[in-house]
Amino acid sequence: MEPQETKFSFIYHEIKQLIINGQIPPGNRLPSSRMLCNQYHASRYTINRVLEVLKDEGFIDIKPRLAPIVLSGKSASRAGDMEFDILRKRESIVQLYKTFGLLLPPLLVFASQNLNLEIMPHYKQALKASRLGLSRGGWRPSSKFIKEILEIGGNPLLANLFSTFELHNNLSFFTEECPYFLETFLGPSLSNADVLVDILKGNDPAVKHRQLAHLFQTLSDSIAATLEHLAGITSPCPAPSSASFLWRPTRGKDYFYTRIVSDLNQKIGNGEYPCGTYLPYEKQLAHQYGVSVSTIRKALGELAQRGFVKTLNAKGTIVIEPDDSRVNQVLSNPRRTEEALQYLYALQLLALMIDSAALMAAPKFTSKELDELCDTFARQDTICIIDIFEAILKHIEWKPLQTILTEAFRLTEWGHYIAYYDTKKQVLQNLNEQIIEAVQHLREGNAKAFASGIRDCYRYTLEHAKKYMIKKYNFLRVSSIRIPEIY
């Protein structure tokens, strides 16, 4: 398991990166300490420590009763190093823009449907910037406008994901330091119909998706061309090396033991640890996950509370048949309620992006792999949606897309509550049949039908989970969660 990042280091590195990347330009103020506490789910003490370190390093200045202001010195001194860093990370940056060029169109179409965009705070600024083009700093209003739309779209994961893109995209460098990029991006391939705000105000989701896809494809191509141009005129040009892309949708609320719970929960659900078998001993699990025995005990206690395992004295921890009655107890706990909502949000996000991933992976499946998948599907108690997701993920070459899919899928482990009981087997059977049918389309060479079929499986799962949680557990908070429409 990867080293755990402390809350302090996470907040420090994120705010510092926002300043370095130009997301918060010199002369602008950071949010207030109280707003930062709410944003990062952190104490005032932690936020103040972060701000003091940034002040000591010369990134900000702090005055009593005023929000910290960003200083210009550090940003200017970094400008010379930034081009070298970006060229070194050029392959990762291209993958990042390709990933978000693929994902942002369906997310924005979904979030902007039936919204009155004209009343949003950054509408006028974004409209002006969008029509004038990406002049120096002109990208910021459009970026803020996109984030506002995703925030109001009803799923907090969407804006969270876009914030991560902003953190890694280095867009200020391209728009403010690279004239070649602006010449390329604003060239003949971009028409008046590609003005972002005008696209988002459209009513036809299919047209909006097509226009947004063209806009973001042009952006991605321009970034790639600019990096190639810079590499050609820079001597010596640094050798490309991979840059890590991290998306932590549970940032500030994520702990080692929760990730262990998620992993063990997944293994119980997919049959790796079937009912009646014992989990590895605590010391073995501690070694496997690289954590202390006390962390493992906390994770096992969580699983026991959920009703998936039971610890027997002198014997170990055995996997047991889940108890359906536990769900009511779970939903009465505020933290568990948040997990349940996050499960549905993750399903919604996967329903919006899985068809693009499946379509990308489809040509890479071999006949042997498809035969092996069908053999797996034929086994008793198999959960095909897990198997097909893992198979698709293996064929995704873009690291950012891999990370996003993996983290979204990890959030769906809460669904074991409503998917793996005997009384729910009919639902699983229906879902398995849909997956098998989708894979059959792939065997016949129809990649588009395969991708659509996988998407429909996630829509079906989301719709069933939402109805079930309202009907049986009176969990009315999920009523507003929308099922993504097909267009």
Summary of the structure (lengths in Angstrom):
residues: 487
radius of gyration: 24.0
end to end distance: 40.1
largest distance: 73.4
contacts: 1486
relative contact order: 0.09
helix: 69%
strand: 3%
